[in-house]
């Protein structure tokens, strides 16, 4: 039950020192000043009151809670002198104050409040002249300029990566002697002497030399096959080795897809170097080498990491974003959207992916900037034209045959299979990654990469559906058979007497049966090898491998449904599918498209953004409903078997402090059950064996005592109290700020020695005989978020999610009892799920 101000004041009388100023207290959220009425305000008003001490009635209070006297012309106040806002207190402090250490969580409230005060300062300065107005205008459009630069950089990087990947992939099978920088497609369709060539095989392309032809083995035969086989394996091993060495030697953070870490960073976690220049360079090169090695991975997921590296680098050109971690994450959210935009040619899907999957804080202005950034990136990539087809759609479909209501049944079945595959993949991939971390295998990442590359190349080459690039495989599976296709997948006994024989389904010939067997083998191989490939120490994405597996499932199911309908064309159930016994319309390519969406949804648990990405990816506006049905079914089945996506599972595996806002906390525990230390009256002090709470007093600890406390503890911050006897809360000081302030004072301030007393108060007594005092009130957070010991943990969890807290202090009748950090909350949730709470590694 909520208590009014009178009741609260009465409770605090016992703990207040009458000689001290009336310190403000805070409820579950930063409350109004004591003299202010308890009316409701919006977030901006609360921040205004917190930062400049003005309540909703216009009354002003200083930081200690005294009403400011504005009628005194000489500026003297009856209360202690104090800074009225964060910007004033930080102006003359040493560099680094207010920043964060590596592998720590940011304080969203503090950073957003600092940006509000910075903006308010700029607005007030605009009236001082034309130059200040220009500076204000620059501040206003700096966000748009930053995302413009990020979009240009992301599109440029994607274009070069696509071109390099295509060339390296074809290099495993041959080379264009007339122009070695051409890939096979460019070699066989470009140049003055290449107009009459086709791409069916090497014999029809004189300019393209396979390695068998280069070595004199002829264009066909066992000798040419063996030579091609050996060169395929050797080139794959070379590419894999180079990728692993580059990552190991220059940028260890460039491995993996990067999406789990990007999600964690966008939630407020600091990983220094993860978005740096070296990571960007090595990630780009490693993506090309990894995909060219023929591994069961893709470059689409790592594009998000590459784009976020661009966003981080360009944010430092604008101090508004470079010096504020919360603001920087607005740029990173836009960059994530640009990454998906250039990966799939899907700007709208990229924005929805950033909103649905990776972003933690996504205000409306970030939505528009993300759309602008994704649009610019897609435009730049379109201008580079890496695919040579004048559009960004990777798997363009040239058909719009209708689908029937009965087909929703196989579409839903495909969705269920996609959900089952997602659960299967997540479970076994996490098992293998956990084994890698706990065994000696983790000490030899290069040998693991070479082993996976060798096995993949050895088993991929004999099967044409595993030998070819995964993107090319998906393109073949989602396409419709036409008159120009003579592949096994299009070997049908069509009726040439029909007006448009390729529009209608037909009985399958032996080629289709052979293709189905090869696709089944390819499906089994890709499902198994992808489990071991995702997570090795090279850049590796999961989008394309998942879509390839889903496409195979969908195409096999589509062929089965097609033959079922053709063989039973006179059945009443198929009456609206077949106009006559010879005219039935079933499109296996559509089933492959639906299967790709289902498998990707089962692995990543995306829904809305997935459907939009698939629509933009294929251009198939007619088939949104089948993809929606498959995506929803995939998510429902996947969630029923296990709620974690592959990215959430890897976040948990690495122990990152990510508090998922999509999960509900339904337990009945209270703050006293989680806080540290937990006292005997809460029933488990002996079990927890918590050390006493480390605190700093406001005016009685020396520099030496404070430095000893810093040496003997590893806490990220310390509550500041009136005295150890009263434990009445004054504020909270960060460990980093305290270290920097003391070190700076020892260097620059005369008279500050080990026995100098540190004061966090507004008034410092003069002691002419003693050492100089050290006043550190400017680094003190006077309004830390506090809760009571009886606050339900459900409320505490929501506060950490929605306010982005690092920690909250626990009080009882105004006295400090303990502290709850984000790490404590995550460990408590893990314990309630019967998981190991020690798996949460970072603060």
N, C-alpha and C positions, 0 to 999 in steps of 0.2 A: 504494500500500500504506500502511495506517495505521501510524504509529509510536507506541510507548508513551511514557509520561511521561519515563522515564529517558533515552530516546533523544532526545526533544525538548529536554530540559534541556541535554543535552550539546551539541546544536547551537547553543543560545542563549548558551553561555558566552562565545564569542568576541565577542559584541556587547553584553554587559552591562557597565555601569559599576559597579564594586564599591562606589562611594560612594552609588549610588542604591538606593532600595528595589526589592524584587523585583517588578517590574510584571507583572501578569497578562497572559498571551498568550491569544489566541483562535484556534480552528481555523475550520473552515468554518462552524460555528455557535458562538454564545457559549458557551465551555466553562466547566467548573468551575474553582474556584480551584486553585492549584498544589498546595496541601496536601491537597486533597480527593481521594478515590478516584474512579476513572473508571468508576463504575457508571452504568447507564442510568436516566434519570428521565423523567417526563412533562413536558409543556410548563409546567404550573403550577409544578412543582418547580424547573425551570430558571429561571423568572422569579423565584421566591422567592430562589434563590441569588444571582441577578444583582442583585436590588434590596436585600436586607438582609444579604448576605454570609454566609449560613448554608448550610453544605453538608448533605448527607444524613445525616451523623453527628452533627449538632447543633453542630459547632464553628463559631465565629464568626470572621470575618476582616474587617479594615477594608478600605477601598477601595483601599489600596495593596498588599494581599496579606498583611499581617501578621495573625497570630492575635490576637484581642482578649483582653485580660487582664481577666476579670470578677471576679477575686479581690481586686483592689485597691480598698479601700473608698473612697479619695479620687478614684477615677475616672481616675487617671493611667495611661497606657499607655506602653509602651516604644516603640511606633511613632509615626508622625506622626498627628496628629489629623485626622480626615476625616469628612465626612458619610456616614452609612450608607445613605441612600436619597435618591431623587430629590425627594421632597416636601420634605424638610428643606432641600435646596440651593436650591429655588425660592421658599421662603417670603419671603425678604428681597431678592429680585432685582427689578429694575424691571419694570413691565408690558410684555408683549410677548415676554419670554423664553420659549422653548419653542413659540412660534407660527410661522406660515409666511407667506412672501410670496406675492403673487399669481402664478399660473402656475407653481407649484412643486408637487412631490410630497411627501406627508406620509411620516413615518417610522412605520409601523404598529407596529413593535416598541416603540418608545419611548412612543408614546401609550397602547398597551395596558398597558405596564408602569406608566406613571404612574397609570392608572386603578386598577390592582391595588393600588398603594400607597395611593391615596386611599381605596379601599374598606377596606383593612387598617387604616388610621388610624381610620376611622369605627367599625369593629368594636371596636377597643381602647377607644374613647371611650365605648362603650355602658355600661360598668360604672361610669361616673362620675356617673350620675344619670338622672332621668326625662327631662330635656330632651334629653340626648344620645341616649336611646332613641327619642324622637320624631324627632329628626334622622335617626337611622339608619333608622327606618321610612319617613320621607319619601324618603330616598335609594333605598330598596328599591322603592317603588311609583312613583317619578317617571317611569320609563320607560313604564309602562302609562298613566299620566295624559297623558304627552306624545303617545303614539300615539292616545289617545282624542280629544284636541283636534285632532290632525291629521286623523283620520277625519271628525270633525264639520265641520271647515273644508273638506276636500276634497269631501264630499258637498254642502255648501251651495253652494260655487263651481260645481260641476257642474250643480246644479239651475238656478241662475240663467243659466248659459251655455246650457244646453239650451233654456230658455224664450226667451231673447233671440235665439238663432240661428233658432229656428222662426219667430218673429215677423218678423225681418228678411228671411228667405228669402221669405216670402209677400208681403212689402212690394214686391218687384220686380214682382209681377203684379197687385196690387190692394190695397184697404184696406177695413176694416170700419167704415162710417161711424157706426154706432150705438155702437160701442166700439172706438176705433182701436187699443187695446192688445191686441185679440184677433187671433190668427192666423186663417187661413181655416177651419181645422177648428173652432176654438172659436166663430167667428162664425156658422157654419152649423149648429151643433148645440147652442147654448146660448141662454139667454134665454127670456122668456115668449112671444115671437112667432116663435120659430124652430123650433118642434117639428115642423113639417110639411115642413121643407126636406130636400133631399138634396144630395149633393156631386158629382153627375155633371158638371155644368157651371154656368156663371154664371146661366143662365136659371132653374135650380132653386134658387138661393140668393139671395133678394131682398136680404139684408143685406150680401152681399159685392159690392163694386163693383170690377170690373176697371178698369184705366186707360183702356181704350177706351170703356167705359161712362161713366166719369167725364167724359171729354172730349167726349161726345155722339156718339161714333162708332157707337152701337148695340151690340148684344150679339154681332153676327156680321158677316161681310163683310171685304173687304180693308182698309177704313179702320180698323176696330177692330184687325185683326191688325197693321197697320203701327204704330199708336199703341202697342199692347202691346209690340211689338218694340223700339221706340225707348225706351220707359220701362224695359224690361228691361235694355237696354244702359246707360242713364244711371244707373240705380240701382246696377248692378254696378260701374261706374266710380267712383261716389261711395263705395261701401263699400270698394273696393280702395284708393282714394286715402287714405281715412281710416285704414285699417289700416297702410298704408306710412308715412304721416306720423307716426302715434303711435309706431311702432317706431323710426323714424329720429330723432325728437326726444326721446323720453323713455326708451326702453329698447331699445337695439340688441340686447341678448341675448334679446329676446322673439321673434325670428324663428325659422323652422324648426320642426321637431318637438320638438327638445330631447332626444330619446332618446340620440343619440350622445354629447352632452355629459354627460347624466346617467350613462351607462355609464362615462365617463372620470372624472367626479367620484367615483363610488362606488368606482372602483379606487384612489383616493387622490390625485387631482389637485385643486388649488385653483384655482377660477375665481371671484374676488370679484365680487359683484353678480349672478351668474347666477341665484341663488336668492333675490334680494332682493324687497323690497316693491313697488318700481316694476315690476320684471319680472313679478311676479304680477298686478298690476293691468292692465298693458298686454297681457300675454299673454291674459288673460281677455277683454278687450274686442276685441283683434285676432282671436282665434279666431272670435268671433261675426261680425265684419265679413268675415273671409276666406271663411268658409263661405257667408255670405249673398250674397257676390259671385258665387257660382255656380262658383268655381274647382274644378278637379279635385283637391281635397284634403279632409282630414277634421279633426275636432277631437279624435279619440280619442287619437292619439299625444301631442299637446300636453297632454292631461289629466295625463299622467305628470309633465311639467314643472311644471304648476300645483300638483299634489299635493306634489311635492318642495319647491317654494317654501314651501308651508304648513309642511312638516316642518322646513325650515331656520329659518323665523321662530319657530316654537314651541320649537325646541330651545334658543334663547337664554333662555327662561324658566327653564331648568334648567341650572345651571352644569356639572353632570355631563356634559352633552352639548354645551352651547354653547362650552365651553373646551377640548374634546377632539375633535379632528377625526376620529379613528378611531371614537369612540363616536357622534359625530354621524351617521356613515354607517349605523349601525344604524337610526336614525330615518328616514333617507332611503330605506333599503331598504323599510321598512314603508310609507312614503309612496308609493313607486313601485307597490307592490301596490294601494294604495288608488286610485291614478290609473287603473289598468286596471279595477279593480272598478267605478268610476263610469262609465268609458267604455263598457263593454259589459254592465254589470250582472252581472259575473262575479267574485265575491270569491275563489273557489278558483283560477280561472284567473289572477287578478291576483297571488296569492301565487306560483304556479308561474312566471309571467312574470318576477317579480322574482328568483326563484331561478335560473331557466334563462338569462335573457337579460341582465339589467342588473347584478345584484349581484356583487361581487367577494369580499366577506367576509360569510358568511351563517351565523352560529352558530344553534344550536337555539332559543335564546330569541328571536332575531330572527324565526324562522319563526312562532312563536306570536304574537308581537306584530304581525307583518305580517298574519296571519290576522285578528286582532282589529281592527286598523286598517281592513282591507278590509271586514270585516263592518259596522263602524260606519258607514263611508262609504256602503255600499250601503243600510243602513237609513235614513240621513238622506235619501239621494236618493229612496228609496221613499216616505218621508213627504212630500217636496215634490211627488212625482208629476208630473214635468215633461211626460211624454208623455200624461197624461190617461187611461191605460189600466190603472192600478192594479197594474202590475208593471214590472219592470226589463228584461224580455226585449225587445230591439229588434225582432227579426224572428221573432216567435212563429209557430210552425207548428201547424196544427190537424189534422194528419193523421199517421197511423202505419201507412201501407200498407207491407207487407213488401217487401223487396228480395231479389233472387235471386242465386245464386252467379255466374251468367253476367255479371251487371252489374259484377262486380269488374273485368272487362276494360276497359269504358269508364271506370270510376272511376280505374284506374291510368293510362289514357291522359290523363285530365284532370289527374292529378297530374304526369305528365311535361310536359304543356303548361304547367302552373303553374310548374314548375322552369325551363323554357325562357324563359317570360315574365320570371321573376325575374332571370335572367342578362341578358336583353336590356335590361331596365329599368335594372339596376345599371350596366351598361357604358355606356350612352348618357347616363344621368343624370350619372355621374361625368365623362364627357367634356365635357358641357355646363357643369357646375360648374367644371371646371378651366379651360375657355375663359373663363367669366365672371370668374374670379379673375385671369387673365393678360391680359385685354383691357380696353378702355375701358368696356365694358358694366358692369363692376363698379363704376364710379364714378357710375353713374346708376341706383341701385336702384329709385327711385320710378317712373322712366320704364319700366323693365323690367316692374314690376308692372302698370302701366297698360296696357302693350302686351299682356301675357299675358291680363289681364282682358278687354280689348276683343276679342281674337281668340276667347277662350273664349265670351264672351257672343254674339258675332256668329254663331259656328258652332253653338252649343248650342241656340239658340231654335227653329230649324226642326224639330229632331228631338225628339219628346216624351221619349225615353229619355235624352237628354243635358240637356234643359231641367230636368227634375225633379231634386230633391235626390238625391244618391247613396244616402243611407240609404233613401229611399222607393223608389228603383229596386231596391235589393237586396230590399226587402220584397216588391215585386211579383214578382221573379224566383224567390224561394224559396217563394212561396205556391202552393197548389193551386187550380185553377179550380173554382169553385162555381156554383150556380144564379144567384147575384146578380152574377156577373162578366160584363160584356159588352165586355171589351177585346179587342184584336186577338189577344193571346196566348191567349185562351180561345175562339177561333173554331173550334170543332170540329163535325164532323157527327155528333153523338151520337145513339144509338138511344133514343128516348123510351120504348120498350117495356120496357127493362130496369128492374129494381127500383131500382137506384141508378146512374143513367147517368153521374154525375160521378166515380164511383169507378173506372170502367174507361176505358182508353185508347180513342181513336177516331181516325178519319181526319181529318187537318188540312184546314181550308178555306182560302180565299184570305187571310183575315185573319192566320192564323198565318204564311203565307209572307211577307206584308208586314211582319209584326213581326220575322221573322228577318232580313230585309234591313235594317230600321232598326237592329236590334241589332248587325248586322255593321258598319254604318257607325259606330254608337256605340262599338263595341269599338275600331275603328281610331283614331277620334278620341281616345278616352280614353287609349289606350296612348301615343299621340304627345304629347298635350298634357300628360300627367302627367310625362313626362320633363323638360319645360321648367318645369313649375310647382313641383315639389319642390326646394326650395333657394332660392327667391326670398325677399326680405327681408320676409316677413310670416309670422305663425304658420301652419304648414302641416304636417298629419299625413299619413301614408301608409296607415294601416290601411284606412280605408273606400274610398279609390280602388282599392287593390289588390283588396279584396273585391268591389267593383263589377265590375272587369274580369274577375275569376275567375267571378263569377256569370253574366255574359254568356256567357263560354265554356261554362260548365256547362249553362246553359239551352239554348244552341244544340245542344250535343252531346246533351242529354237529349231534345230534340224529334226529332233525327235518329234516336236509338235507338228512341224511341217509334214513329215511323213505320216503321222497319225491322221491328219486332216485329209491328205491326198488319198490315203488308202480307204478312208471312210467319208468320202465327199458326199455320198447320198444320205448320210445320217442327218436326222432332223436337228441335232444339236449344233451342227456346223452349217445350217442352212444360210445364215447371214454372212458366212465366210466364203462360201462357194456359190458363184453365180450358176455354174454348171459343173459336171464332173471334171471338166478339163480346166476350169477357171476358178481356182482357189487362191486366196492371197494370204500367205504367211511369210513374214520377212525375218529370216534368222539374224540378219544384221541388227535389227531392233532389239532382239533378245540379248545380243552381245552388249549393246549399249546399256540396256537395263542391268545386265549382270555386272558391268563395270561400276555402275553407280551403287549397286547393292554391296559388292565386295569392299569398295572404298568406304561406304557408310558403316559397314560392320567393323572395320578396323579403326576408323577415326571417330565414329558416332556423330558425324555431321548430318544435318537434315536439309534445312532451307538453303544454305550456301552450297551444299553438294548438288542439289537439283539445278540451281542457277548455273553453277560451274559446268555441269554436264550439258545444259542447254547451250551455253556460249561455246563450249568445246566442240560440239557437233553441229550446231545450227539447226537442230531438230525441234522446232517449235511445236510440231504436231504431237510430240511424244513426251510432253511434260507430265501428263497424268500417269502413264506407266512408270516413269522414273520416280515420281512422288510416291506411288504405291510401294515400289521396291525399296526405296530409301527408308520409308517409315517402318515397313516390315522388318528390314534389316536392323534398324535401331531397336525396335521392340524386342526382337529375338535376342540381339546382342545384350541389351540391358537385362533381360530375364536371366541370361547365363552369367553375366558379370558386368557391372556398371562402368568399369574403367575403360577408357579408350587407350590406344597404344601409347599416346603421348602422356596421359595421366599415369599410366603404369610405369613409364620410364622416369617420370618426375618422382614418383614414390620410390622407385629403385635407387635413384641417385640421392635420395634424402633431401630434396629441395623443399624449402618452406613455402609450399603453395597451398593456399586455402581456397578450395574450389567453391565458387559461389553457386554452383548448380546443385550441390548436395545439401540435404536438409539435416539439421541436428535436432533429434527428437528425444534426447535423454534428459533426465530430471536432476542432474548434478548442479551444484552451485559453485560460485567463485571460490569459496573456502576449500572446496575439494581439489582445486587445481593450483591455487596460488603457492608461491614459495616465499618463506618457509611455511609449513603447515603445523599448527600448534597442537598440543596434546588434546585440547578440548574438541578438536575435529576428528580425533580417533585414529590417526595414522602417522603421527609425528615420528614415532620410533621406527616404523617401517620405512618411511621415506629418508630418515636420517638427514634432514635438510640442515645446512649450516645456518647460523643466524643471518638475518637480513643485513646486508652491508649498506650503511647510510652515512651521510656526511652532515654534520651540524652546520648551522648557518653562520656561526660566529665564534667557534671555539676550537677548531682543528687547525693545526699548523701545516705548513707546506710539507714538512717531513712526514707527518702522520698521513696526509693525503697521498703522498707518493708511495708510502708503504702499503696503503690500501690498494692502490693501483697495481703494485707489483704482486700482491698476494691474492688478487682476485682477477677474474676474467670477464666480469659483467660488462655489458655495453653501456651502462649508465647507472647512476646512483640517485636515490631519493635524497633530498635535502630537507632536514627536519629542524625544528626550533631547538631541541635538545634531546639527548638520549633518554632523559627521564620522561618527557612529555610525549615524544614521538609525533608531535603535531606537524603536519606536512606543510612545507614551504614551496617546494618545486621539485624539478628533476633536471639533472645535468648529465650530459652525455660523456662517456669515457674519453672519446676522441677529443672533444672540445676542451675537457679539463686538462688532458695531457698537453695539448698545443698551447693553452693559455699559460700554464705553469712554466713550460719550457721557454715561451716567449718572454714572460715576465723576468725569468732569471737572466736572460740575455740583455734585455732592454731597460729594465727598471732598476734604479739604484736602491740599495738597502733591502731588497728582497732576498732573504736567506732561508735556511731550513726551518728555523723557529719562527718565521713570520706567520702571523695568523691570517687565515683566509676568511674573508667576509663575503657573504651572499646577501647582505642587507643593504638598504639604501643609505644608512648612516654608519660611518666608520669612526669610532672614538679615536681621539688624538692621544698618542702615548709617546712623549718626546724622549723618554729613556729607553724604550724598547725598539726592536727592529721595525722596519716599515711594514705596514699591513698590505695584504694583497686583496684587492677588491675584484671579485669575479661575478658580480651580479649580472653583468651583461650576457653571460653565457647560460644563465639560468632560465629554464622554462617555467614561468610563474603560473602557468595554467595547464598542468598535465591532466590528461584524462584519468579520472578516478571512478571507481565503483565501490559498492559496499560488499562486505563478505557474503551477504545473502543474495546477491544478484544471480539470477539463473544463468547457467552457462549458455543456454540458448541465446540469451540476450548478448552475452559477451562475444560469442562467435559471430553474431550478426554485426556487432560493433567492429570487430577486427576485419570482417569482409567489406563492409560498406564504408568505413572510415579509413581503412588502410593503416591501422595502428601497428606500431612496433611493440608497444607494451602498454599496460594500464596498471595503475596502482590501486591496491585494495585497502580500504579504510573501514574502521568501525567507530561510529560516533566521532568522526573527524580525526582519529588517531590512525597512523599508518600501521597496517598489519603485514602486508606482503606485496608481491608483484606478480603479474601474469604476463608473460611474453608470448609472441606468436608461436615460438617453438613449444612453449608449454601447452598451448591450445592444440597444436597439431599432435603432440605426443598424447594428450588426453584423448583425442579422437581416435588415434591408433590403438590405444589401450582398450577403449570401449568396443573396438572391432576385433578384439583378441589378436591384434598385431603387435609386433615388437615396437615399443615406443622409442627405443634407441635407434631405430632406422632413420629418424629425423636428425640429420647431421648438422644443419646450419641454423643460424639465428635469424 
